Amino acid sequence: MENLLYDFYALFTERSLLDDLYDEHLLTSLTLTLLVFVAVGVAVYYFAMNKVRYAKASTWLLVLATSSVLSMIVAIVTCSQKAAQEIPRRKGHPELGRYFDQGGSVFFGFGFEMLLLAAVLFLVLSLIIKNLSTNNRKIPF
């Protein structure tokens, strides 16, 4: 599964950060976190908030933004915490550097990519699930 995720994330993630995420086995956990936030957001909107007063595009966008921003925050915080651990690439060879030494701008870029991926996934799941809702199916998304 890590190899499949590596190939997918290689399309839009910086190579050195992607290699560090792969070496530390974080691709699967970050992807599962993204999927959980999006699935919970879709479930909350279409099942828990299944009332006429919530059947608005603005409410849908708020739930989308919440789940996407949470995915972004988790990605940035995970990378930052791993960088703070200062894990050497190889013990006894400090000249090789440390894992996650790319810097905050690369972490923010990766977090923004996770935000966009979560938003697209939320949109796709919304298009699939919206017909199960009685009140919220009338919004255009």
TIVEXTI-708132 format. One record per atom (N, C-alpha, C, O): chain; residue in three letters; residue number from 0; x, y, z. Coordinates in nm, 4 decimals, m for minus. Layout:
<rs>
R  c    r    k         X         Y         Z
R  A  ALA  NUM         X         Y         Z
...
</rs>
This chain:
<rs>
R  c    r    k         X         Y         Z
R  A  MET    0    0.0819   m0.1183    0.0000
R  A  MET    0    0.0000    0.0000    0.0000
R  A  MET    0    0.0873    0.1260    0.0000
R  A  MET    0    0.0555    0.2248   m0.0663
R  A  GLU    1    0.1965    0.1211    0.0746
R  A  GLU    1    0.2876    0.2363    0.0766
R  A  GLU    1    0.3408    0.2671   m0.0631
R  A  GLU    1    0.3544    0.3838   m0.0997
R  A  ASN    2    0.3706    0.1647   m0.1406
R  A  ASN    2    0.4230    0.1864   m0.2753
R  A  ASN    2    0.3193    0.2528   m0.3652
R  A  ASN    2    0.3523    0.3418   m0.4436
R  A  LEU    3    0.1945    0.2097   m0.3536
R  A  LEU    3    0.0874    0.2699   m0.4320
R  A  LEU    3    0.0676    0.4161   m0.3923
R  A  LEU    3    0.0523    0.5028   m0.4784
R  A  LEU    4    0.0679    0.4429   m0.2621
R  A  LEU    4    0.0553    0.5812   m0.2158
R  A  LEU    4    0.1753    0.6650   m0.2557
R  A  LEU    4    0.1614    0.7832   m0.2872
R  A  TYR    5    0.2933    0.6041   m0.2545
R  A  TYR    5    0.4135    0.6754   m0.2964
R  A  TYR    5    0.3999    0.7201   m0.4416
R  A  TYR    5    0.4317    0.8343   m0.4748
R  A  ASP    6    0.3532    0.6311   m0.5273
R  A  ASP    6    0.3354    0.6658   m0.6684
R  A  ASP    6    0.2301    0.7745   m0.6867
R  A  ASP    6    0.2448    0.8617   m0.7724
R  A  PHE    7    0.1237    0.7696   m0.6061
R  A  PHE    7    0.0194    0.8707   m0.6160
R  A  PHE    7    0.0706    1.0071   m0.5694
R  A  PHE    7    0.0531    1.1072   m0.6390
R  A  TYR    8    0.1337    1.0111   m0.4521
R  A  TYR    8    0.1823    1.1377   m0.3988
R  A  TYR    8    0.3001    1.1929   m0.4783
R  A  TYR    8    0.3288    1.3123   m0.4710
R  A  ALA    9    0.3681    1.1081   m0.5536
R  A  ALA    9    0.4801    1.1547   m0.6368
R  A  ALA    9    0.4325    1.2488   m0.7469
R  A  ALA    9    0.5126    1.3227   m0.8040
R  A  LEU   10    0.3047    1.2468   m0.7767
R  A  LEU   10    0.2500    1.3352   m0.8798
R  A  LEU   10    0.2521    1.4816   m0.8373
R  A  LEU   10    0.2611    1.5699   m0.9226
R  A  PHE   11    0.2438    1.5093   m0.7064
R  A  PHE   11    0.2316    1.6482   m0.6644
R  A  PHE   11    0.3101    1.6856   m0.5394
R  A  PHE   11    0.2967    1.7985   m0.4922
R  A  THR   12    0.3902    1.5976   m0.4844
R  A  THR   12    0.4651    1.6270   m0.3628
R  A  THR   12    0.6140    1.6353   m0.3932
R  A  THR   12    0.6649    1.5637   m0.4794
R  A  GLU   13    0.6831    1.7229   m0.3220
R  A  GLU   13    0.8267    1.7348   m0.3420
R  A  GLU   13    0.8949    1.6026   m0.3081
R  A  GLU   13    0.8600    1.5367   m0.2102
R  A  ARG   14    0.9911    1.5654   m0.3890
R  A  ARG   14    1.0527    1.4338   m0.3821
R  A  ARG   14    1.1231    1.4054   m0.2493
R  A  ARG   14    1.1095    1.2957   m0.1951
R  A  SER   15    1.1972    1.5011   m0.1967
R  A  SER   15    1.2703    1.4745   m0.0718
R  A  SER   15    1.1746    1.4561    0.0464
R  A  SER   15    1.1976    1.3701    0.1314
R  A  LEU   16    1.0684    1.5356    0.0524
R  A  LEU   16    0.9692    1.5180    0.1581
R  A  LEU   16    0.8966    1.3857    0.1406
R  A  LEU   16    0.8703    1.3159    0.2385
R  A  LEU   17    0.8648    1.3515    0.0191
R  A  LEU   17    0.7969    1.2251   m0.0079
R  A  LEU   17    0.8835    1.1063    0.0333
R  A  LEU   17    0.8332    1.0093    0.0899
R  A  ASP   18    1.0126    1.1138    0.0052
R  A  ASP   18    1.1032    1.0061    0.0469
R  A  ASP   18    1.1088    0.9949    0.1989
R  A  ASP   18    1.1122    0.8843    0.2527
R  A  ASP   19    1.1099    1.1084    0.2682
R  A  ASP   19    1.1111    1.1053    0.4144
R  A  ASP   19    0.9814    1.0469    0.4700
R  A  ASP   19    0.9839    0.9672    0.5637
R  A  LEU   20    0.8680    1.0869    0.4119
R  A  LEU   20    0.7402    1.0313    0.4554
R  A  LEU   20    0.7346    0.8805    0.4310
R  A  LEU   20    0.6810    0.8056    0.5127
R  A  TYR   21    0.7896    0.8372    0.3195
R  A  TYR   21    0.7911    0.6948    0.2869
R  A  TYR   21    0.8828    0.6180    0.3824
R  A  TYR   21    0.8462    0.5111    0.4312
R  A  ASP   22    1.0008    0.6720    0.4086
R  A  ASP   22    1.0953    0.6045    0.4985
R  A  ASP   22    1.0425    0.5938    0.6412
R  A  ASP   22    1.0716    0.4966    0.7109
R  A  GLU   23    0.9667    0.6912    0.6842
R  A  GLU   23    0.9109    0.6900    0.8198
R  A  GLU   23    0.7725    0.6246    0.8253
R  A  GLU   23    0.7087    0.6244    0.9306
R  A  HIS   24    0.7261    0.5696    0.7141
R  A  HIS   24    0.5969    0.4983    0.7052
R  A  HIS   24    0.4798    0.5871    0.7477
R  A  HIS   24    0.3929    0.5440    0.8236
R  A  LEU   25    0.4782    0.7092    0.6993
R  A  LEU   25    0.3728    0.8035    0.7344
R  A  LEU   25    0.2696    0.8223    0.6238
R  A  LEU   25    0.1659    0.8843    0.6474
R  A  LEU   26    0.2948    0.7713    0.5055
R  A  LEU   26    0.2005    0.7923    0.3957
R  A  LEU   26    0.0648    0.7285    0.4247
R  A  LEU   26   m0.0394    0.7898    0.4014
R  A  THR   27    0.0662    0.6073    0.4747
R  A  THR   27   m0.0600    0.5388    0.5022
R  A  THR   27   m0.1374    0.6081    0.6137
R  A  THR   27   m0.2584    0.6273    0.6020
R  A  SER   28   m0.0699    0.6456    0.7207
R  A  SER   28   m0.1410    0.7090    0.8320
R  A  SER   28   m0.1957    0.8465    0.7933
R  A  SER   28   m0.3069    0.8813    0.8330
R  A  LEU   29   m0.1209    0.9240    0.7176
R  A  LEU   29   m0.1714    1.0544    0.6739
R  A  LEU   29   m0.2897    1.0392    0.5781
R  A  LEU   29   m0.3851    1.1167    0.5838
R  A  THR   30   m0.2830    0.9400    0.4911
R  A  THR   30   m0.3935    0.9166    0.3976
R  A  THR   30   m0.5172    0.8682    0.4711
R  A  THR   30   m0.6281    0.9120    0.4403
R  A  LEU   31   m0.5008    0.7791    0.5674
R  A  LEU   31   m0.6152    0.7325    0.6455
R  A  LEU   31   m0.6757    0.8455    0.7286
R  A  LEU   31   m0.7975    0.8521    0.7450
R  A  THR   32   m0.5923    0.9331    0.7802
R  A  THR   32   m0.6426    1.0483    0.8541
R  A  THR   32   m0.7248    1.1384    0.7628
R  A  THR   32   m0.8319    1.1854    0.8013
R  A  LEU   33   m0.6754    1.1621    0.6432
R  A  LEU   33   m0.7477    1.2422    0.5452
R  A  LEU   33   m0.8821    1.1777    0.5132
R  A  LEU   33   m0.9845    1.2461    0.5111
R  A  LEU   34   m0.8828    1.0472    0.4885
R  A  LEU   34   m1.0069    0.9770    0.4562
R  A  LEU   34   m1.1066    0.9819    0.5719
R  A  LEU   34   m1.2267    0.9974    0.5497
R  A  VAL   35   m1.0576    0.9690    0.6945
R  A  VAL   35   m1.1469    0.9736    0.8105
R  A  VAL   35   m1.2085    1.1122    0.8255
R  A  VAL   35   m1.3292    1.1233    0.8473
R  A  PHE   36   m1.1289    1.2177    0.8143
R  A  PHE   36   m1.1838    1.3528    0.8264
R  A  PHE   36   m1.2880    1.3806    0.7186
R  A  PHE   36   m1.3916    1.4410    0.7463
R  A  VAL   37   m1.2610    1.3371    0.5965
R  A  VAL   37   m1.3561    1.3608    0.4874
R  A  VAL   37   m1.4826    1.2776    0.5084
R  A  VAL   37   m1.5933    1.3288    0.4913
R  A  ALA   38   m1.4678    1.1504    0.5451
R  A  ALA   38   m1.5847    1.0642    0.5662
R  A  ALA   38   m1.6702    1.1149    0.6823
R  A  ALA   38   m1.7930    1.1132    0.6742
R  A  VAL   39   m1.6068    1.1595    0.7887
R  A  VAL   39   m1.6826    1.2141    0.9020
R  A  VAL   39   m1.7530    1.3431    0.8608
R  A  VAL   39   m1.8678    1.3652    0.8992
R  A  GLY   40   m1.6871    1.4272    0.7845
R  A  GLY   40   m1.7500    1.5505    0.7374
R  A  GLY   40   m1.8714    1.5239    0.6496
R  A  GLY   40   m1.9752    1.5882    0.6657
R  A  VAL   41   m1.8591    1.4306    0.5577
R  A  VAL   41   m1.9722    1.3957    0.4711
R  A  VAL   41   m2.0851    1.3347    0.5535
R  A  VAL   41   m2.2017    1.3685    0.5328
R  A  ALA   42   m2.0523    1.2460    0.6456
R  A  ALA   42   m2.1548    1.1833    0.7294
R  A  ALA   42   m2.2251    1.2864    0.8174
R  A  ALA   42   m2.3470    1.2815    0.8340
R  A  VAL   43   m2.1492    1.3784    0.8729
R  A  VAL   43   m2.2096    1.4814    0.9576
R  A  VAL   43   m2.3045    1.5672    0.8751
R  A  VAL   43   m2.4157    1.5960    0.9194
R  A  TYR   44   m2.2629    1.6079    0.7578
R  A  TYR   44   m2.3486    1.6968    0.6793
R  A  TYR   44   m2.4729    1.6257    0.6279
R  A  TYR   44   m2.5837    1.6780    0.6401
R  A  TYR   45   m2.4558    1.5075    0.5707
R  A  TYR   45   m2.5696    1.4429    0.5051
R  A  TYR   45   m2.6564    1.3588    0.5975
R  A  TYR   45   m2.7678    1.3227    0.5595
R  A  PHE   46   m2.6095    1.3268    0.7167
R  A  PHE   46   m2.6909    1.2453    0.8059
R  A  PHE   46   m2.7205    1.3156    0.9383
R  A  PHE   46   m2.8360    1.3186    0.9809
R  A  ALA   47   m2.6218    1.3710    1.0030
R  A  ALA   47   m2.6456    1.4371    1.1319
R  A  ALA   47   m2.7110    1.5742    1.1141
R  A  ALA   47   m2.7926    1.6148    1.1968
R  A  MET   48   m2.6763    1.6451    1.0081
R  A  MET   48   m2.7328    1.7780    0.9830
R  A  MET   48   m2.8419    1.7715    0.8758
R  A  MET   48   m2.8567    1.8655    0.7977
R  A  ASN   49   m2.9154    1.6661    0.8711
R  A  ASN   49   m3.0172    1.6446    0.7686
R  A  ASN   49   m3.1468    1.7167    0.8062
R  A  ASN   49   m3.2499    1.6547    0.8325
R  A  LYS   50   m3.1375    1.8482    0.8076
R  A  LYS   50   m3.2520    1.9328    0.8377
R  A  LYS   50   m3.2620    2.0404    0.7305
R  A  LYS   50   m3.1635    2.0730    0.6643
R  A  VAL   51   m3.3806    2.0945    0.7144
R  A  VAL   51   m3.4035    2.1939    0.6103
R  A  VAL   51   m3.3182    2.3184    0.6320
R  A  VAL   51   m3.2699    2.3773    0.5353
R  A  ARG   52   m3.2992    2.3590    0.7560
R  A  ARG   52   m3.2236    2.4817    0.7813
R  A  ARG   52   m3.0757    2.4685    0.7465
R  A  ARG   52   m3.0083    2.5699    0.7286
R  A  TYR   53   m3.0231    2.3456    0.7364
R  A  TYR   53   m2.8840    2.3250    0.6994
R  A  TYR   53   m2.8653    2.2960    0.5507
R  A  TYR   53   m2.7522    2.2791    0.5052
R  A  ALA   54   m2.9723    2.2900    0.4759
R  A  ALA   54   m2.9651    2.2574    0.3341
R  A  ALA   54   m2.9279    2.3815    0.2531
R  A  ALA   54   m3.0060    2.4304    0.1714
R  A  LYS   55   m2.8074    2.4306    0.2778
R  A  LYS   55   m2.7569    2.5486    0.2084
R  A  LYS   55   m2.6147    2.5200    0.1608
R  A  LYS   55   m2.5415    2.4416    0.2211
R  A  ALA   56   m2.5784    2.5843    0.0534
R  A  ALA   56   m2.4428    2.5677    0.0009
R  A  ALA   56   m2.3394    2.6241    0.0985
R  A  ALA   56   m2.2280    2.5723    0.1070
R  A  SER   57   m2.3748    2.7287    0.1717
R  A  SER   57   m2.2795    2.7867    0.2668
R  A  SER   57   m2.2478    2.6888    0.3802
R  A  SER   57   m2.1332    2.6808    0.4245
R  A  THR   58   m2.3466    2.6159    0.4265
R  A  THR   58   m2.3227    2.5157    0.5315
R  A  THR   58   m2.2385    2.4020    0.4767
R  A  THR   58   m2.1488    2.3520    0.5446
R  A  TRP   59   m2.2673    2.3612    0.3544
R  A  TRP   59   m2.1886    2.2548    0.2903
R  A  TRP   59   m2.0428    2.2988    0.2762
R  A  TRP   59   m1.9513    2.2214    0.3045
R  A  LEU   60   m2.0216    2.4223    0.2328
R  A  LEU   60   m1.8854    2.4743    0.2184
R  A  LEU   60   m1.8145    2.4847    0.3531
R  A  LEU   60   m1.6935    2.4633    0.3608
R  A  LEU   61   m1.8878    2.5171    0.4587
R  A  LEU   61   m1.8289    2.5237    0.5910
R  A  LEU   61   m1.7810    2.3855    0.6378
R  A  LEU   61   m1.6723    2.3730    0.6941
R  A  VAL   62   m1.8612    2.2838    0.6148
R  A  VAL   62   m1.8216    2.1481    0.6530
R  A  VAL   62   m1.7038    2.1024    0.5667
R  A  VAL   62   m1.6107    2.0399    0.6175
R  A  LEU   63   m1.7071    2.1329    0.4371
R  A  LEU   63   m1.5946    2.0994    0.3490
R  A  LEU   63   m1.4668    2.1676    0.3962
R  A  LEU   63   m1.3614    2.1044    0.4038
R  A  ALA   64   m1.4760    2.2951    0.4276
R  A  ALA   64   m1.3582    2.3695    0.4722
R  A  ALA   64   m1.3055    2.3150    0.6045
R  A  ALA   64   m1.1843    2.3063    0.6240
R  A  THR   65   m1.3939    2.2789    0.6938
R  A  THR   65   m1.3512    2.2257    0.8232
R  A  THR   65   m1.2745    2.0951    0.8068
R  A  THR   65   m1.1668    2.0789    0.8642
R  A  SER   66   m1.3283    2.0030    0.7300
R  A  SER   66   m1.2595    1.8742    0.7134
R  A  SER   66   m1.1296    1.8913    0.6346
R  A  SER   66   m1.0318    1.8220    0.6627
R  A  SER   67   m1.1266    1.9798    0.5389
R  A  SER   67   m1.0053    2.0025    0.4605
R  A  SER   67   m0.8965    2.0701    0.5430
R  A  SER   67   m0.7798    2.0316    0.5354
R  A  VAL   68   m0.9338    2.1697    0.6210
R  A  VAL   68   m0.8354    2.2403    0.7035
R  A  VAL   68   m0.7808    2.1481    0.8122
R  A  VAL   68   m0.6622    2.1546    0.8444
R  A  LEU   69   m0.8648    2.0631    0.8686
R  A  LEU   69   m0.8160    1.9671    0.9674
R  A  LEU   69   m0.7141    1.8718    0.9060
R  A  LEU   69   m0.6142    1.8383    0.9696
R  A  SER   70   m0.7384    1.8285    0.7838
R  A  SER   70   m0.6418    1.7418    0.7146
R  A  SER   70   m0.5101    1.8157    0.6913
R  A  SER   70   m0.4023    1.7583    0.7067
R  A  MET   71   m0.5195    1.9408    0.6549
R  A  MET   71   m0.3991    2.0218    0.6333
R  A  MET   71   m0.3207    2.0392    0.7625
R  A  MET   71   m0.1983    2.0259    0.7634
R  A  ILE   72   m0.3900    2.0684    0.8704
R  A  ILE   72   m0.3234    2.0887    0.9986
R  A  ILE   72   m0.2524    1.9622    1.0442
R  A  ILE   72   m0.1396    1.9682    1.0930
R  A  VAL   73   m0.3176    1.8485    1.0288
R  A  VAL   73   m0.2549    1.7219    1.0695
R  A  VAL   73   m0.1290    1.6956    0.9877
R  A  VAL   73   m0.0280    1.6517    1.0427
R  A  ALA   74   m0.1334    1.7216    0.8581
R  A  ALA   74   m0.0158    1.6990    0.7736
R  A  ALA   74    0.1000    1.7912    0.8142
R  A  ALA   74    0.2139    1.7459    0.8252
R  A  ILE   75    0.0720    1.9180    0.8361
R  A  ILE   75    0.1774    2.0130    0.8727
R  A  ILE   75    0.2344    1.9808    1.0106
R  A  ILE   75    0.3561    1.9824    1.0295
R  A  VAL   76    0.1479    1.9519    1.1056
R  A  VAL   76    0.1940    1.9232    1.2413
R  A  VAL   76    0.2748    1.7935    1.2446
R  A  VAL   76    0.3749    1.7853    1.3157
R  A  THR   77    0.2335    1.6935    1.1698
R  A  THR   77    0.3077    1.5677    1.1654
R  A  THR   77    0.4481    1.5898    1.1115
R  A  THR   77    0.5453    1.5418    1.1697
R  A  CYS   78    0.4592    1.6616    1.0016
R  A  CYS   78    0.5915    1.6892    0.9443
R  A  CYS   78    0.6759    1.7741    1.0385
R  A  CYS   78    0.7957    1.7494    1.0531
R  A  SER   79    0.6157    1.8730    1.1020
R  A  SER   79    0.6906    1.9599    1.1936
R  A  SER   79    0.7386    1.8832    1.3167
R  A  SER   79    0.8507    1.9040    1.3631
R  A  GLN   80    0.6553    1.7960    1.3688
R  A  GLN   80    0.6963    1.7179    1.4852
R  A  GLN   80    0.8086    1.6206    1.4504
R  A  GLN   80    0.8997    1.5990    1.5304
R  A  LYS   81    0.8018    1.5624    1.3318
R  A  LYS   81    0.9102    1.4728    1.2901
R  A  LYS   81    1.0391    1.5518    1.2690
R  A  LYS   81    1.1477    1.5013    1.2976
R  A  ALA   82    1.0286    1.6735    1.2199
R  A  ALA   82    1.1475    1.7573    1.2016
R  A  ALA   82    1.2074    1.7947    1.3364
R  A  ALA   82    1.3294    1.8028    1.3500
R  A  ALA   83    1.1234    1.8175    1.4352
R  A  ALA   83    1.1719    1.8549    1.5682
R  A  ALA   83    1.2442    1.7397    1.6379
R  A  ALA   83    1.3247    1.7622    1.7283
R  A  GLN   84    1.2158    1.6174    1.5963
R  A  GLN   84    1.2835    1.5021    1.6562
R  A  GLN   84    1.4284    1.4893    1.6107
R  A  GLN   84    1.5083    1.4213    1.6751
R  A  GLU   85    1.4619    1.5544    1.5002
R  A  GLU   85    1.5979    1.5539    1.4454
R  A  GLU   85    1.6535    1.4123    1.4301
R  A  GLU   85    1.7591    1.3798    1.4844
R  A  ILE   86    1.5821    1.3300    1.3568
R  A  ILE   86    1.6203    1.1909    1.3338
R  A  ILE   86    1.7267    1.1879    1.2241
R  A  ILE   86    1.7008    1.2338    1.1129
R  A  PRO   87    1.8465    1.1347    1.2531
R  A  PRO   87    1.9502    1.1289    1.1480
R  A  PRO   87    1.9133    1.0256    1.0411
R  A  PRO   87    1.8501    0.9238    1.0693
R  A  ARG   88    1.9548    1.0551    0.9182
R  A  ARG   88    1.9255    0.9612    0.8086
R  A  ARG   88    1.9981    0.8286    0.8279
R  A  ARG   88    1.9430    0.7221    0.8000
R  A  ARG   89    2.1203    0.8355    0.8750
R  A  ARG   89    2.1972    0.7154    0.9107
R  A  ARG   89    2.2761    0.7441    1.0360
R  A  ARG   89    2.3412    0.8479    1.0479
R  A  LYS   90    2.2700    0.6523    1.1284
R  A  LYS   90    2.3456    0.6704    1.2529
R  A  LYS   90    2.4945    0.6671    1.2234
R  A  LYS   90    2.5432    0.5808    1.1503
R  A  GLY   91    2.5647    0.7610    1.2807
R  A  GLY   91    2.7085    0.7679    1.2609
R  A  GLY   91    2.7507    0.8456    1.1376
R  A  GLY   91    2.8703    0.8608    1.1127
R  A  HIS   92    2.6549    0.8952    1.0596
R  A  HIS   92    2.6864    0.9720    0.9387
R  A  HIS   92    2.6076    1.1035    0.9404
R  A  HIS   92    2.5088    1.1171    0.8682
R  A  PRO   93    2.6500    1.1992    1.0213
R  A  PRO   93    2.5750    1.3253    1.0304
R  A  PRO   93    2.5795    1.4070    0.9015
R  A  PRO   93    2.4954    1.4946    0.8814
R  A  GLU   94    2.6762    1.3795    0.8143
R  A  GLU   94    2.6855    1.4550    0.6892
R  A  GLU   94    2.5696    1.4238    0.5945
R  A  GLU   94    2.5451    1.4997    0.5006
R  A  LEU   95    2.4979    1.3138    0.6174
R  A  LEU   95    2.3832    1.2797    0.5333
R  A  LEU   95    2.2584    1.3594    0.5677
R  A  LEU   95    2.1602    1.3571    0.4935
R  A  GLY   96    2.2623    1.4293    0.6795
R  A  GLY   96    2.1497    1.5136    0.7182
R  A  GLY   96    2.0498    1.4399    0.8051
R  A  GLY   96    2.0754    1.3302    0.8547
R  A  ARG   97    1.9343    1.5044    0.8220
R  A  ARG   97    1.8285    1.4495    0.9052
R  A  ARG   97    1.7012    1.4354    0.8232
R  A  ARG   97    1.6853    1.4972    0.7180
R  A  TYR   98    1.6114    1.3526    0.8742
R  A  TYR   98    1.4796    1.3422    0.8126
R  A  TYR   98    1.4023    1.4713    0.8344
R  A  TYR   98    1.4173    1.5373    0.9373
R  A  PHE   99    1.3209    1.5063    0.7384
R  A  PHE   99    1.2338    1.6231    0.7433
R  A  PHE   99    1.3124    1.7525    0.7660
R  A  PHE   99    1.2741    1.8357    0.8482
R  A  ASP  100    1.4211    1.7683    0.6933
R  A  ASP  100    1.5008    1.8908    0.7035
R  A  ASP  100    1.4698    1.9888    0.5903
R  A  ASP  100    1.5507    2.0770    0.5615
R  A  GLN  101    1.3547    1.9744    0.5263
R  A  GLN  101    1.3196    2.0597    0.4123
R  A  GLN  101    1.2769    2.1997    0.4546
R  A  GLN  101    1.3019    2.2959    0.3819
R  A  GLY  102    1.2142    2.2129    0.5684
R  A  GLY  102    1.1714    2.3441    0.6156
R  A  GLY  102    1.0211    2.3613    0.6144
R  A  GLY  102    0.9480    2.2817    0.5557
R  A  GLY  103    0.9767    2.4663    0.6800
R  A  GLY  103    0.8346    2.4910    0.6981
R  A  GLY  103    0.7584    2.5210    0.5710
R  A  GLY  103    0.6404    2.4872    0.5613
R  A  SER  104    0.8221    2.5833    0.4730
R  A  SER  104    0.7496    2.6157    0.3500
R  A  SER  104    0.7139    2.4893    0.2719
R  A  SER  104    0.6081    2.4830    0.2091
R  A  VAL  105    0.8003    2.3903    0.2754
R  A  VAL  105    0.7706    2.2630    0.2088
R  A  VAL  105    0.6595    2.1906    0.2833
R  A  VAL  105    0.5725    2.1294    0.2214
R  A  PHE  106    0.6620    2.1973    0.4164
R  A  PHE  106    0.5561    2.1352    0.4953
R  A  PHE  106    0.4220    2.2038    0.4693
R  A  PHE  106    0.3187    2.1377    0.4586
R  A  PHE  107    0.4244    2.3360    0.4594
R  A  PHE  107    0.3006    2.4084    0.4301
R  A  PHE  107    0.2486    2.3733    0.2913
R  A  PHE  107    0.1280    2.3581    0.2720
R  A  GLY  108    0.3388    2.3603    0.1949
R  A  GLY  108    0.2980    2.3208    0.0602
R  A  GLY  108    0.2339    2.1834    0.0590
R  A  GLY  108    0.1330    2.1615   m0.0081
R  A  PHE  109    0.2929    2.0909    0.1333
R  A  PHE  109    0.2357    1.9570    0.1429
R  A  PHE  109    0.0995    1.9620    0.2122
R  A  PHE  109    0.0063    1.8933    0.1706
R  A  GLY  110    0.0876    2.0428    0.3174
R  A  GLY  110   m0.0406    2.0582    0.3849
R  A  GLY  110   m0.1463    2.1170    0.2939
R  A  GLY  110   m0.2623    2.0759    0.2980
R  A  PHE  111   m0.1067    2.2136    0.2113
R  A  PHE  111   m0.2015    2.2717    0.1169
R  A  PHE  111   m0.2448    2.1689    0.0119
R  A  PHE  111   m0.3606    2.1678   m0.0299
R  A  GLU  112   m0.1530    2.0834   m0.0302
R  A  GLU  112   m0.1884    1.9766   m0.1235
R  A  GLU  112   m0.2871    1.8792   m0.0592
R  A  GLU  112   m0.3793    1.8307   m0.1248
R  A  MET  113   m0.2671    1.8513    0.0688
R  A  MET  113   m0.3612    1.7642    0.1403
R  A  MET  113   m0.4974    1.8324    0.1532
R  A  MET  113   m0.6006    1.7657    0.1459
R  A  LEU  114   m0.4987    1.9643    0.1721
R  A  LEU  114   m0.6238    2.0386    0.1777
R  A  LEU  114   m0.6995    2.0261    0.0458
R  A  LEU  114   m0.8198    1.9999    0.0451
R  A  LEU  115   m0.6299    2.0445   m0.0644
R  A  LEU  115   m0.6957    2.0323   m0.1953
R  A  LEU  115   m0.7443    1.8906   m0.2213
R  A  LEU  115   m0.8529    1.8706   m0.2757
R  A  LEU  116   m0.6646    1.7933   m0.1827
R  A  LEU  116   m0.7044    1.6536   m0.2006
R  A  LEU  116   m0.8275    1.6213   m0.1168
R  A  LEU  116   m0.9170    1.5507   m0.1632
R  A  ALA  117   m0.8330    1.6719    0.0051
R  A  ALA  117   m0.9497    1.6506    0.0908
R  A  ALA  117   m1.0735    1.7186    0.0333
R  A  ALA  117   m1.1829    1.6626    0.0392
R  A  ALA  118   m1.0577    1.8370   m0.0214
R  A  ALA  118   m1.1720    1.9081   m0.0799
R  A  ALA  118   m1.2273    1.8337   m0.2015
R  A  ALA  118   m1.3488    1.8220   m0.2175
R  A  VAL  119   m1.1391    1.7841   m0.2857
R  A  VAL  119   m1.1847    1.7082   m0.4036
R  A  VAL  119   m1.2536    1.5795   m0.3608
R  A  VAL  119   m1.3576    1.5431   m0.4156
R  A  LEU  120   m1.1964    1.5113   m0.2640
R  A  LEU  120   m1.2562    1.3879   m0.2155
R  A  LEU  120   m1.3911    1.4149   m0.1492
R  A  LEU  120   m1.4847    1.3368   m0.1660
R  A  PHE  121   m1.4021    1.5240   m0.0746
R  A  PHE  121   m1.5288    1.5621   m0.0130
R  A  PHE  121   m1.6338    1.5882   m0.1208
R  A  PHE  121   m1.7485    1.5459   m0.1070
R  A  LEU  122   m1.5958    1.6567   m0.2267
R  A  LEU  122   m1.6887    1.6846   m0.3358
R  A  LEU  122   m1.7360    1.5557   m0.4013
R  A  LEU  122   m1.8553    1.5395   m0.4268
R  A  VAL  123   m1.6447    1.4649   m0.4286
R  A  VAL  123   m1.6813    1.3386   m0.4938
R  A  VAL  123   m1.7730    1.2562   m0.4031
R  A  VAL  123   m1.8748    1.2045   m0.4489
R  A  LEU  124   m1.7378    1.2437   m0.2754
R  A  LEU  124   m1.8240    1.1689   m0.1838
R  A  LEU  124   m1.9595    1.2359   m0.1667
R  A  LEU  124   m2.0605    1.1673   m0.1511
R  A  SER  125   m1.9632    1.3680   m0.1694
R  A  SER  125   m2.0905    1.4390   m0.1599
R  A  SER  125   m2.1794    1.4086   m0.2790
R  A  SER  125   m2.3002    1.3899   m0.2638
R  A  LEU  126   m2.1205    1.4036   m0.3966
R  A  LEU  126   m2.1995    1.3727   m0.5156
R  A  LEU  126   m2.2544    1.2304   m0.5111
R  A  LEU  126   m2.3613    1.2029   m0.5654
R  A  ILE  127   m2.1823    1.1418   m0.4473
R  A  ILE  127   m2.2276    1.0022   m0.4372
R  A  ILE  127   m2.3340    0.9876   m0.3287
R  A  ILE  127   m2.4344    0.9199   m0.3503
R  A  ILE  128   m2.3141    1.0494   m0.2135
R  A  ILE  128   m2.3986    1.0257   m0.0958
R  A  ILE  128   m2.5205    1.1173   m0.0904
R  A  ILE  128   m2.6156    1.0867   m0.0186
R  A  LYS  129   m2.5210    1.2254   m0.1619
R  A  LYS  129   m2.6271    1.3247   m0.1434
R  A  LYS  129   m2.7666    1.2716   m0.1731
R  A  LYS  129   m2.8640    1.3247   m0.1197
R  A  ASN  130   m2.7795    1.1706   m0.2548
R  A  ASN  130   m2.9124    1.1173   m0.2845
R  A  ASN  130   m2.9705    1.0348   m0.1706
R  A  ASN  130   m3.0891    1.0019   m0.1741
R  A  LEU  131   m2.8915    1.0004   m0.0701
R  A  LEU  131   m2.9415    0.9278    0.0459
R  A  LEU  131   m3.0044    1.0211    0.1484
R  A  LEU  131   m3.0788    0.9765    0.2357
R  A  SER  132   m2.9753    1.1490    0.1385
R  A  SER  132   m3.0269    1.2475    0.2321
R  A  SER  132   m3.1633    1.2955    0.1854
R  A  SER  132   m3.1872    1.3084    0.0654
R  A  THR  133   m3.2534    1.3220    0.2804
R  A  THR  133   m3.3866    1.3684    0.2415
R  A  THR  133   m3.3922    1.5194    0.2207
R  A  THR  133   m3.4577    1.5660    0.1274
R  A  ASN  134   m3.3257    1.5958    0.3046
R  A  ASN  134   m3.3320    1.7426    0.2958
R  A  ASN  134   m3.2126    1.8032    0.2233
R  A  ASN  134   m3.2281    1.8985    0.1469
R  A  ASN  135   m3.0965    1.7498    0.2462
R  A  ASN  135   m2.9745    1.8115    0.1923
R  A  ASN  135   m2.9451    1.7724    0.0489
R  A  ASN  135   m2.8437    1.8161   m0.0056
R  A  ARG  136   m3.0271    1.6940   m0.0131
R  A  ARG  136   m3.0005    1.6570   m0.1524
R  A  ARG  136   m3.0345    1.7679   m0.2504
R  A  ARG  136   m2.9989    1.7590   m0.3679
R  A  LYS  137   m3.1011    1.8696   m0.2057
R  A  LYS  137   m3.1463    1.9756   m0.2951
R  A  LYS  137   m3.0415    2.0827   m0.3224
R  A  LYS  137   m3.0616    2.1677   m0.4091
R  A  ILE  138   m2.9313    2.0801   m0.2508
R  A  ILE  138   m2.8277    2.1796   m0.2792
R  A  ILE  138   m2.7556    2.1417   m0.4080
R  A  ILE  138   m2.7575    2.0249   m0.4468
R  A  PRO  139   m2.6929    2.2364   m0.4744
R  A  PRO  139   m2.6365    2.2078   m0.6060
R  A  PRO  139   m2.5116    2.1212   m0.6046
R  A  PRO  139   m2.4707    2.0754   m0.7113
R  A  PHE  140   m2.4487    2.0960   m0.4907
R  A  PHE  140   m2.3256    2.0206   m0.4902
R  A  PHE  140   m2.3520    1.8744   m0.4829
R  A  PHE  140   m2.2582    1.7947   m0.4815
</rs>
